[in-house]
Amino acid sequence: MRAMKNIVILISGRGSNMQSIVRAARSEQWPCRIAAVISNRADAQGLEFAAEHGIPTAVVASKAYPSREAFDAALQAEIDKFAPDLVVLAGFMRILTPPFVEHYAGRMLNIHPSLLPSFPGLATHRQALAAGVKVHGATVHFVTAELDHGPIVEQAVVPVLPDDDEHTLADRVLAQEHIIYPKAVRWFVEGRLRIDNGIVRVAADANPPV
Ligand code: GAR
């Protein structure tokens, strides 16, 4: 029997990636508990979904702290109340300090709406359109102190179509995010991820579906 793993999910807004993970964890009966959903904004829409699904929620308001260091320390204290095995950043729009990242080294995942290492930072869909790339996508990666870097767990590719604008492209990418993020989190929960010299290896499924 595998031990239940505790997952804490951090959001800043809509929380659609968080929802896709919660739904997959429940319907596929992962050996984990979504221990909490924490937001840095009290008005994050995703908090409502979490509460409706019986998941403890908390707000650590970034506005209320005088510095990044003070905010990250408060956030870490709140997260650690839930004894997480994994911290999942799901549209968590904050730059994190190195001590915070170090504290969760090897147990914090992020999703970024581009094919990293292309287009780190904000407005990724606008960046992709401006660069004229013909494919775009999303990346799930382990978090390291360098923004939008870190060992890549999974990626999904979508075409960039001639008539795309930021919104049509964002929608196409988001649909893929909702597939790859639950998949990557499930791999972590099942203990299948190993980081080997900065490269993520995914072990074969011990119990493949029949
Ligand atoms: C997602 O597209 C996610 O990849 C992106 O924010 C959106 C959040 O949507 N994250 C970043 O840009 C992180 N740098 P959601 O709240 O509906 O999951």
Residues whose N, C-alpha, C, O or C-beta is under 5 A from the ligand:
A	BS01	GAR	G13 R14 G15 S16 N17 M18 A90 G91 F92 I111 H112 P113 G121
